[in-house]
Amino acid sequence: MTAQSDGCFEAGKRTRDRLARKLRSITGRDATEVRVTRVRWSESLRWVALVLVADADAQNGRREIPLADGSQHRQIAVLIHEAFPQANWSIAQDYDVADGTLREHLVHVPAYLGGEQR
């Protein structure tokens, strides 16, 4: 794994391939992107995962797939977390399955709400 100064991490080919296979075994589909975050749920923290797959009919070429239960969320989160333990897990992380890059999830505030132009 290679760490970059901007909070990004890049997995090596073996790790990338292993993560893609494991994600497929958990979800039954070939994921293109995974977002992992922790949320507070009734006095405790839980992992939440969002999994996107390629879909030519979707507006942006990808769509979210439903995860059956909390155990899938946890399995996916632990899988990504263990591959990138140095990441800042106090904030959401986005994992690009194709290139093996983990990045902090940034939410850009639109200019009309007082955000900066980027």
Secondary structure in CASP SS format (residue, H / E / C, confidence):
PFRMAT SS
TARGET T0000
AUTHOR 0000-0000-0000
METHOD secondary structure of the structure
MODEL  1
M C 1.00
T E 1.00
A E 1.00
Q C 1.00
S C 1.00
D C 1.00
G C 1.00
C C 1.00
F E 1.00
E E 1.00
A C 1.00
G C 1.00
K H 1.00
R H 1.00
T H 1.00
R H 1.00
D H 1.00
R H 1.00
L H 1.00
A H 1.00
R H 1.00
K H 1.00
L H 1.00
R H 1.00
S H 1.00
I H 1.00
T H 1.00
G C 1.00
R C 1.00
D C 1.00
A E 1.00
T E 1.00
E E 1.00
V E 1.00
R E 1.00
V E 1.00
T E 1.00
R E 1.00
V E 1.00
R E 1.00
W E 1.00
S C 1.00
E C 1.00
S E 1.00
L E 1.00
R E 1.00
W E 1.00
V E 1.00
A E 1.00
L E 1.00
V E 1.00
L E 1.00
V E 1.00
A E 1.00
D C 1.00
A C 1.00
D C 1.00
A C 1.00
Q C 1.00
N C 1.00
G C 1.00
R E 1.00
R E 1.00
E E 1.00
I E 1.00
P C 1.00
L C 1.00
A C 1.00
D C 1.00
G H 1.00
S H 1.00
Q H 1.00
H H 1.00
R H 1.00
Q H 1.00
I H 1.00
A H 1.00
V H 1.00
L H 1.00
I H 1.00
H H 1.00
E H 1.00
A H 1.00
F C 1.00
P C 1.00
Q C 1.00
A C 1.00
N C 1.00
W C 1.00
S C 1.00
I C 1.00
A C 1.00
Q E 1.00
D E 1.00
Y E 1.00
D E 1.00
V C 1.00
A C 1.00
D C 1.00
G C 1.00
T E 1.00
L E 1.00
R E 1.00
E E 1.00
H C 1.00
L C 1.00
V C 1.00
H C 1.00
V C 1.00
P C 1.00
A H 1.00
Y H 1.00
L H 1.00
G C 1.00
G C 1.00
E C 1.00
Q C 1.00
R C 1.00
END
